[in-house]
Amino acid sequence: MSKQTIIILVISLLIIGIYLLVEHKVHVFGNLQYILFGIFILAHLFMHAGHGGHSNHETKQKEKHL
């Protein structure tokens, strides 16, 4: 993706986000618990991609101590 495409995408998402907050406050804040829950699940999935998931936690800790 080119730099120009990324800038246009970010600006578009900001405009859409501001519009949603201004015009649909009741809907956004009414569903905030579900939005936050979805964000936490996505963050958990993406963070585990960096170290290979839940497997081998004990072996990695033992290797650090050796």
C-alpha positions, -999 to +999 in steps of 0.1 A: +000+000+000+013+034-009+018+062+017-010+082+000-035+054+003-027+049+040-032+087+046-065+087+028-077+056+047-068+071+081-085+104+073-116+086+061-118+064+092-114+095+114-142+113+096-165+082+099-156+079+136-164+115+143-196+113+124-206+082+144-198+099+177-216+131+169-248+117+152-251+084+169-239+089+205-268+069+220-260+039+198-223+040+203-224+045+240-252+020+244-231-007+228-198+004+243-195-028+264-197-050+233-173-027+214-147-029+242-152-066+245-145-071+208-114-048+210-101-069+239-106-102+221-089-088+189-060-074+210-056-108+227-055-127+194-030-103+179-007-102+209-005-140+210+006-141+174+039-125+185+050-154+208+032-184+194+001-186+215-004-204+249+018-234+242+053-239+257+050-212+284+067-235+309+095-245+286+103-209+277+105-199+313+128-229+321+151-220+292+154-184+306+166-197+340+192-220+325 
